[in-house]
Amino acid sequence: MTKKKSFFSRLVGNDDPYENYFDDPSATKAIFEGEGAERHAHILPRHENSGVEDEPSGELAVDVYQTPDAIVVKALIAGVQPNSIDISLTREMLTISGSRQDEREVDEEHYFQRELYWGSFSRTVLLPEEVDVDSAEASERHGILVIRLPKINKKKETKLKVRSR
């Protein structure tokens, strides 16, 4: 049985191998968010596009900027206990994860509006430069997490003395 060609294929006389790409449930998908210069995509691996997740996880919003000697990452973590935040760091990548617990004061039916995010969150940031993992510092003040990642000075030179044995 031959598959019926799409209108576009009949119009241009071309068979497009990607024509049914978005109908394929095993294909990698991208979710787009934001507008204009703020628009970005999140690529979901094949196992995450099945539509079934174990636990929904939010993405932590971050600001990333540099000073002459460090990369600085700021994140709003209001309502999160600082000791429940997990920060993983390599020279090229930073991952922040944790959970914001809802201390419900009333039953669900008594809410008029619910916009605050409660539950687990995670964010991985690919760093623009290599950083010194051992000198990194994290602090929290007034619900804002600040992670200071000193840059590796690739131009730094040192003199070595040759020892005789």
C-alpha positions in Angstrom: 0.0 0.0 0.0 1.5 3.3 -1.0 1.2 6.3 1.3 -0.8 9.3 0.0 1.4 12.3 -0.8 0.8 15.5 1.1 -0.5 18.6 -0.7 3.0 20.2 -0.5 4.6 17.1 -2.1 2.1 17.0 -4.9 2.5 20.8 -5.4 6.3 20.8 -5.7 6.7 17.3 -6.9 9.1 16.4 -4.1 9.1 13.7 -1.4 10.2 15.2 1.8 11.8 12.6 4.2 11.0 14.9 7.2 7.3 15.4 6.2 6.0 13.3 9.1 8.8 14.0 11.5 6.5 15.6 14.1 4.1 12.7 14.0 6.9 10.3 15.0 6.6 9.7 18.8 10.2 8.6 19.1 11.7 11.7 17.6 13.5 14.3 19.7 11.4 17.3 20.4 12.1 20.9 21.3 9.9 23.1 23.4 10.2 26.8 22.7 9.7 29.5 25.3 9.9 33.3 25.4 9.7 35.9 22.7 12.1 37.9 20.5 15.7 37.9 21.9 14.5 36.0 24.9 13.2 33.1 22.9 15.0 29.8 23.5 14.5 26.1 23.0 14.8 23.2 25.4 15.6 19.9 23.7 13.8 16.9 25.2 15.5 13.6 24.8 13.5 10.7 23.3 12.6 9.2 26.7 11.1 12.5 27.9 8.7 13.1 25.0 6.5 10.2 25.8 4.3 12.7 27.7 4.7 10.6 30.9 7.0 12.0 33.6 7.7 10.5 37.0 7.6 13.9 38.7 7.1 17.3 37.0 10.2 19.4 37.5 10.4 23.2 37.1 13.3 25.0 35.5 15.1 27.4 37.7 15.5 30.9 36.3 19.0 32.2 36.4 21.1 35.3 35.6 24.6 34.6 34.4 27.2 37.3 34.0 30.9 37.9 34.2 33.3 40.1 36.1 37.0 40.4 35.2 37.9 37.5 37.4 34.7 35.4 37.8 31.5 34.0 36.3 28.5 34.8 38.6 25.2 32.9 38.6 22.2 34.3 40.4 19.0 32.4 41.0 15.8 33.2 42.9 15.3 30.5 45.5 12.7 32.1 47.8 11.0 29.4 49.9 13.8 26.9 49.6 15.9 25.8 52.5 19.6 26.5 51.6 20.7 23.1 52.9 18.3 21.4 50.5 19.9 22.9 47.4 22.2 20.6 45.4 24.9 22.3 43.4 27.1 20.2 41.0 30.0 21.9 39.3 32.6 20.9 36.7 35.0 23.3 34.9 32.5 23.8 32.1 29.0 23.2 33.6 26.9 24.1 36.6 23.8 22.2 37.8 21.5 23.6 40.5 18.7 21.4 41.8 16.4 21.3 44.8 12.8 21.4 45.9 10.4 24.1 47.1 7.9 22.6 49.6 4.4 24.0 49.8 3.3 24.4 53.4 -0.4 24.4 52.7 -2.5 26.4 55.1 -5.8 25.8 53.4 -7.4 23.1 51.2 -7.0 23.2 47.5 -10.7 24.1 47.0 -10.3 27.3 48.9 -7.7 28.8 46.5 -8.9 31.5 44.1 -5.6 31.5 42.2 -2.4 29.4 42.3 0.6 30.7 40.5 3.6 29.9 42.7 5.7 27.0 41.7 6.0 24.2 44.3 8.0 21.0 43.8 11.4 20.0 42.5 13.4 22.2 40.1 16.7 22.0 38.3 18.8 24.0 35.9 22.0 23.2 34.1 24.1 26.1 32.8 26.9 25.6 30.2 29.6 28.0 31.4 31.2 30.4 28.9 34.7 29.8 30.3 36.4 27.2 32.4 36.2 27.9 36.1 38.3 27.0 39.2 36.0 24.4 40.8 37.9 24.4 44.1 37.6 28.1 44.7 33.9 28.4 43.8 31.6 29.9 46.5 27.8 29.8 47.0 25.8 32.1 49.3 22.1 32.9 49.8 20.7 36.2 51.0 17.0 37.3 51.0 16.0 34.4 48.8 18.7 34.9 46.1 21.3 32.3 45.5 24.7 33.8 44.3 27.3 31.4 43.0 30.7 32.9 42.3 32.9 30.8 40.0 36.5 32.2 39.6 37.8 32.0 36.1 40.9 30.0 35.3 43.6 32.4 34.3 45.1 30.7 31.2 47.7 33.5 30.8 49.1 33.0 34.3 52.7 31.9 34.2 54.9 30.5 36.9 58.6 29.7 37.2 59.6 26.2 38.2 62.9 25.4 39.8 64.6 22.2 38.9 65.6 20.2 41.9 68.5 17.9 41.9 68.1 14.5 43.6 
